[in-house]
Amino acid sequence: MKKYLIKKNEQREIILTQPGEYLVELAGAGAEAKIKGAFRTDVQEQLAVSVLVKHTAPHTRAETMLRGVAAGKSKITFRGKIVIEPDCGDTTSFLTERVLLLSESATAECIPDLEIETDDVRCSHAASVSRIPEEHIFYLMSRGIPQQKAEEIIIDGFLAEIS
């Protein structure tokens, strides 16, 4: 497990580039973290990313954004969990997990989880698994862009949204 400790008044951006397990602990008042990850799988790859964001001090902020694109017979699994410990009020934490499936055989699991043990927090999660809408491809093709290029433009835009 890869661990990150964010101390008092420290601001940190964490870019996840490899599958695996990650722990981000916001351990000091005023600590802030932005956690981002963009992943692509193909053929029969199995990719799993697990992120635990743990608020152990009050007045902390975190935003976690995971994006994935699965093609072929591949599978992406995102597990995100936010834990806000007792007496850690004035805390804000958000978790977003989104996967785009490019084939009928590709699969994905998005498993968000919240564990909130105090009041005075703003905390939420969102998760989605979808395909490229046909009307998006049609729109780009009607502008003279070949289908394969249109799909790549949409995929690149989808993954770039976490920037």
C-alpha positions as a Markdown table, in Angstrom:
| # | Residue | x | y | z |
|---|---|---|---|---|
| 1 | Met | 0.0 | 0.0 | 0.0 |
| 2 | Lys | 1.3 | 3.4 | -0.9 |
| 3 | Lys | 0.8 | 6.0 | 1.9 |
| 4 | Tyr | 0.6 | 9.8 | 1.8 |
| 5 | Leu | 0.6 | 11.9 | 5.0 |
| 6 | Ile | -0.7 | 15.4 | 4.6 |
| 7 | Lys | 0.3 | 17.6 | 7.5 |
| 8 | Lys | -1.0 | 20.8 | 9.0 |
| 9 | Asn | -1.8 | 23.5 | 6.4 |
| 10 | Glu | -0.1 | 21.4 | 3.6 |
| 11 | Gln | -1.7 | 21.3 | 0.2 |
| 12 | Arg | -0.9 | 18.3 | -2.0 |
| 13 | Glu | -1.9 | 17.0 | -5.5 |
| 14 | Ile | -1.5 | 13.3 | -5.8 |
| 15 | Ile | -1.5 | 11.8 | -9.3 |
| 16 | Leu | -2.2 | 8.0 | -9.4 |
| 17 | Thr | -0.6 | 6.4 | -12.4 |
| 18 | Gln | -0.4 | 2.7 | -11.3 |
| 19 | Pro | -3.1 | 0.3 | -10.1 |
| 20 | Gly | -2.8 | -0.6 | -6.4 |
| 21 | Glu | -3.9 | 0.4 | -2.9 |
| 22 | Tyr | -3.4 | 4.0 | -1.7 |
| 23 | Leu | -3.9 | 5.6 | 1.7 |
| 24 | Val | -4.1 | 9.4 | 2.0 |
| 25 | Glu | -4.3 | 10.7 | 5.5 |
| 26 | Leu | -5.1 | 14.3 | 6.3 |
| 27 | Ala | -3.4 | 14.5 | 9.7 |
| 28 | Gly | -3.3 | 18.2 | 10.4 |
| 29 | Ala | -5.8 | 21.1 | 10.5 |
| 30 | Gly | -5.9 | 22.9 | 7.2 |
| 31 | Ala | -4.5 | 19.9 | 5.2 |
| 32 | Glu | -5.8 | 19.6 | 1.7 |
| 33 | Ala | -5.4 | 16.9 | -1.0 |
| 34 | Lys | -6.5 | 16.5 | -4.6 |
| 35 | Ile | -6.2 | 12.9 | -5.7 |
| 36 | Lys | -6.5 | 12.1 | -9.4 |
| 37 | Gly | -6.1 | 9.0 | -11.5 |
| 38 | Ala | -6.8 | 8.2 | -15.2 |
| 39 | Phe | -6.5 | 4.6 | -16.4 |
| 40 | Arg | -7.0 | 2.7 | -19.7 |
| 41 | Thr | -7.3 | -1.0 | -20.1 |
| 42 | Asp | -7.5 | -3.2 | -23.2 |
| 43 | Val | -7.5 | -6.9 | -24.3 |
| 44 | Gln | -8.0 | -8.9 | -21.1 |
| 45 | Glu | -6.3 | -6.6 | -18.5 |
| 46 | Gln | -7.6 | -6.6 | -15.0 |
| 47 | Leu | -7.0 | -3.2 | -13.2 |
| 48 | Ala | -7.9 | -2.4 | -9.6 |
| 49 | Val | -7.4 | 0.9 | -7.8 |
| 50 | Ser | -8.3 | 1.3 | -4.1 |
| 51 | Val | -8.1 | 4.7 | -2.4 |
| 52 | Leu | -8.7 | 5.3 | 1.3 |
| 53 | Val | -8.9 | 9.0 | 2.2 |
| 54 | Lys | -8.7 | 9.3 | 6.0 |
| 55 | His | -9.5 | 12.6 | 7.8 |
| 56 | Thr | -7.8 | 12.4 | 11.2 |
| 57 | Ala | -7.9 | 16.2 | 11.9 |
| 58 | Pro | -10.6 | 18.9 | 11.7 |
| 59 | His | -10.7 | 21.6 | 9.1 |
| 60 | Thr | -9.4 | 19.3 | 6.2 |
| 61 | Arg | -10.4 | 19.1 | 2.5 |
| 62 | Ala | -10.0 | 16.3 | 0.0 |
| 63 | Glu | -11.2 | 15.7 | -3.6 |
| 64 | Thr | -10.7 | 12.3 | -5.2 |
| 65 | Met | -11.4 | 11.8 | -9.0 |
| 66 | Leu | -10.8 | 8.5 | -10.7 |
| 67 | Arg | -11.5 | 7.9 | -14.4 |
| 68 | Gly | -11.2 | 4.8 | -16.4 |
| 69 | Val | -11.7 | 3.5 | -20.0 |
| 70 | Ala | -12.0 | -0.2 | -20.5 |
| 71 | Ala | -11.8 | -1.9 | -24.0 |
| 72 | Gly | -11.7 | -5.5 | -25.2 |
| 73 | Lys | -12.5 | -8.0 | -22.4 |
| 74 | Ser | -10.8 | -5.9 | -19.8 |
| 75 | Lys | -12.1 | -5.0 | -16.3 |
| 76 | Ile | -11.6 | -1.9 | -14.2 |
| 77 | Thr | -12.4 | -1.9 | -10.4 |
| 78 | Phe | -12.4 | 1.4 | -8.4 |
| 79 | Arg | -12.8 | 1.2 | -4.7 |
| 80 | Gly | -12.9 | 4.5 | -2.9 |
| 81 | Lys | -13.5 | 5.2 | 0.7 |
| 82 | Ile | -13.7 | 8.4 | 2.8 |
| 83 | Val | -13.3 | 8.1 | 6.5 |
| 84 | Ile | -13.9 | 11.1 | 8.7 |
| 85 | Glu | -12.9 | 10.3 | 12.3 |
| 86 | Pro | -14.6 | 11.7 | 15.5 |
| 87 | Asp | -14.0 | 15.3 | 16.3 |
| 88 | Cys | -12.9 | 16.1 | 12.8 |
| 89 | Gly | -15.6 | 18.8 | 12.0 |
| 90 | Asp | -15.4 | 21.4 | 9.4 |
| 91 | Thr | -14.3 | 18.8 | 6.9 |
| 92 | Thr | -15.1 | 18.6 | 3.2 |
| 93 | Ser | -14.4 | 15.4 | 1.1 |
| 94 | Phe | -15.7 | 14.3 | -2.3 |
| 95 | Leu | -15.1 | 11.1 | -4.2 |
| 96 | Thr | -15.9 | 10.6 | -7.9 |
| 97 | Glu | -15.4 | 7.3 | -9.8 |
| 98 | Arg | -16.3 | 7.2 | -13.6 |
| 99 | Val | -15.7 | 4.4 | -16.1 |
| 100 | Leu | -16.3 | 4.4 | -19.9 |
| 101 | Leu | -16.8 | 1.0 | -21.5 |
| 102 | Leu | -15.7 | 0.7 | -25.1 |
| 103 | Ser | -16.9 | -2.9 | -25.9 |
| 104 | Glu | -19.7 | -5.2 | -24.9 |
| 105 | Ser | -17.2 | -7.5 | -23.2 |
| 106 | Ala | -15.5 | -4.8 | -21.1 |
| 107 | Thr | -16.7 | -4.6 | -17.4 |
| 108 | Ala | -16.3 | -2.2 | -14.5 |
| 109 | Glu | -17.0 | -1.9 | -10.8 |
| 110 | Cys | -17.2 | 1.4 | -9.0 |
| 111 | Ile | -17.5 | 0.9 | -5.2 |
| 112 | Pro | -17.7 | 4.2 | -3.3 |
| 113 | Asp | -17.9 | 4.2 | 0.5 |
| 114 | Leu | -18.3 | 6.8 | 3.2 |
| 115 | Glu | -17.7 | 6.4 | 7.0 |
| 116 | Ile | -18.5 | 9.6 | 8.8 |
| 117 | Glu | -18.1 | 9.7 | 12.6 |
| 118 | Thr | -18.7 | 13.4 | 13.3 |
| 119 | Asp | -21.0 | 16.3 | 12.5 |
| 120 | Asp | -20.2 | 19.5 | 10.6 |
| 121 | Val | -19.0 | 17.8 | 7.4 |
| 122 | Arg | -19.7 | 18.1 | 3.7 |
| 123 | Cys | -19.1 | 14.7 | 2.1 |
| 124 | Ser | -20.4 | 13.0 | -0.9 |
| 125 | His | -19.6 | 10.4 | -3.6 |
| 126 | Ala | -20.6 | 9.7 | -7.2 |
| 127 | Ala | -20.0 | 6.7 | -9.4 |
| 128 | Ser | -21.0 | 5.8 | -13.0 |
| 129 | Val | -20.2 | 3.2 | -15.6 |
| 130 | Ser | -21.4 | 4.1 | -19.2 |
| 131 | Arg | -20.7 | 3.8 | -22.9 |
| 132 | Ile | -20.0 | 6.5 | -25.4 |
| 133 | Pro | -23.4 | 7.9 | -26.4 |
| 134 | Glu | -24.1 | 7.2 | -30.1 |
| 135 | Glu | -25.3 | 10.8 | -30.6 |
| 136 | His | -21.8 | 12.1 | -29.6 |
| 137 | Ile | -20.1 | 9.9 | -32.3 |
| 138 | Phe | -22.8 | 10.9 | -34.8 |
| 139 | Tyr | -22.2 | 14.6 | -34.1 |
| 140 | Leu | -18.5 | 14.4 | -34.7 |
| 141 | Met | -18.9 | 12.2 | -37.8 |
| 142 | Ser | -21.4 | 14.7 | -39.2 |
| 143 | Arg | -18.5 | 17.2 | -39.0 |
| 144 | Gly | -16.3 | 15.0 | -41.2 |
| 145 | Ile | -14.4 | 13.1 | -38.5 |
| 146 | Pro | -14.0 | 9.4 | -39.0 |
| 147 | Gln | -15.7 | 7.1 | -36.4 |
| 148 | Gln | -12.4 | 5.8 | -34.9 |
| 149 | Lys | -11.0 | 9.4 | -34.5 |
| 150 | Ala | -14.3 | 10.6 | -33.1 |
| 151 | Glu | -14.1 | 7.9 | -30.4 |
| 152 | Glu | -10.5 | 8.9 | -29.5 |
| 153 | Ile | -11.5 | 12.5 | -29.2 |
| 154 | Ile | -14.3 | 11.6 | -26.8 |
| 155 | Ile | -12.0 | 9.3 | -24.8 |
| 156 | Asp | -9.2 | 11.9 | -24.6 |
| 157 | Gly | -11.7 | 14.5 | -23.4 |
| 158 | Phe | -13.2 | 12.1 | -20.8 |
| 159 | Leu | -9.8 | 11.3 | -19.3 |
| 160 | Ala | -8.6 | 14.9 | -19.5 |
| 161 | Glu | -11.5 | 16.1 | -17.4 |
| 162 | Ile | -9.6 | 15.3 | -14.2 |
| 163 | Ser | -6.8 | 17.7 | -15.1 |
